Amino acid sequence: MATQKPEIIEFYGETCPHCLSMKPIVGKIEKDKGIEITKLEVWNNTDNQAIMKKYEGIIGEACGGYAAVPAFVNTETNQALCGTHDAEDIIKLIDGGDCSGNVCKPHSKMPKEKA
């Protein structure tokens, strides 16, 4: 039985320098993991702003009290990361890591990797 991959959303601003710096990292993750991260531009798109508003609570928690970009959301685990991150952090979010304090750590309920 195939497992369903969680939806990962990246909220970004079109000319945000931090968002632009994440593009190559996100692209490499997508290629390496064989997934597609949904990218929603929120500075100029009111429809995408409305979608981001639905996740404002978890994004705000990750961003220190307010929703900002870039923000990454795992819709399955209801976890978020805010700001620029290295690939390792984003992958932990994708894989269901336990994210608190804007850091994703391996979750105790995650399956153990095979050696």
C-alpha positions in Angstrom: 0.0 0.0 0.0 1.4 3.4 -1.0 1.7 6.0 1.6 0.4 9.5 0.8 3.0 12.2 0.9 2.0 15.2 3.0 1.3 18.5 1.3 4.1 21.0 2.0 3.3 24.7 1.3 5.9 27.4 0.9 4.4 30.9 1.4 6.7 33.5 -0.1 7.0 37.1 -1.3 7.9 37.6 -5.0 10.9 40.0 -4.3 11.6 38.9 -0.7 15.4 38.3 -0.5 15.1 35.6 2.1 12.5 33.8 -0.1 14.7 34.1 -3.2 17.6 32.6 -1.2 15.4 29.5 -0.5 14.7 28.8 -4.2 17.7 26.6 -4.9 17.4 24.8 -1.6 13.7 24.0 -2.2 14.4 23.0 -5.8 17.1 20.5 -4.6 14.8 19.0 -1.9 12.0 18.5 -4.5 14.4 16.8 -6.9 16.1 14.6 -4.2 12.9 13.6 -2.5 10.8 13.3 -5.7 8.1 15.7 -4.3 6.6 19.0 -5.3 6.3 21.7 -2.7 3.3 24.0 -3.3 4.6 27.5 -3.7 2.1 30.4 -2.9 3.2 34.0 -3.5 1.4 36.1 -0.8 2.7 39.7 -1.3 0.7 40.2 -4.5 -1.9 37.5 -4.5 -5.0 38.0 -2.3 -6.2 34.4 -2.9 -2.9 33.0 -1.6 -3.0 35.5 1.4 -6.4 34.0 2.3 -4.8 30.5 2.2 -1.9 31.6 4.4 -4.4 33.2 6.9 -5.8 29.6 7.5 -2.3 28.6 8.8 -1.7 31.9 10.5 -1.7 30.3 14.0 1.1 27.8 13.3 3.1 30.1 11.1 2.8 32.8 13.7 4.1 30.4 16.4 7.1 29.5 14.2 7.7 33.2 13.4 7.7 34.4 16.9 4.2 35.8 17.1 3.3 36.9 13.6 3.0 35.4 10.1 5.9 36.2 7.8 7.7 34.8 4.8 9.2 32.6 3.8 7.1 30.1 5.8 6.8 26.4 5.2 3.8 24.4 6.4 3.3 20.6 6.6 -0.5 20.4 6.3 -0.6 16.8 7.6 1.3 17.4 10.8 0.1 21.1 11.2 3.8 22.1 11.8 5.5 25.2 10.3 8.9 26.7 9.9 9.5 30.4 9.4 12.4 32.2 7.7 15.4 30.8 5.9 16.5 27.2 6.8 18.9 24.7 5.5 17.7 21.6 3.6 18.0 19.4 6.7 15.4 21.5 8.6 12.9 21.5 5.7 13.4 17.8 5.2 12.6 17.1 8.9 9.4 19.2 8.5 8.5 17.2 5.4 9.2 13.9 7.1 7.0 14.8 10.1 9.6 16.2 12.5 8.5 17.7 15.8 8.8 21.4 15.2 8.9 23.8 18.1 10.8 27.0 18.6 11.2 27.1 14.8 13.4 24.0 14.8 12.3 20.6 13.6 13.7 17.6 15.4 13.1 13.9 14.6 9.7 13.1 16.2 9.5 10.2 18.6 6.7 8.7 16.5 8.7 8.8 13.2 9.7 5.4 11.9 13.3 4.6 12.6 15.6 4.7 9.5 17.0 1.3 8.4 20.7 1.0 8.6 
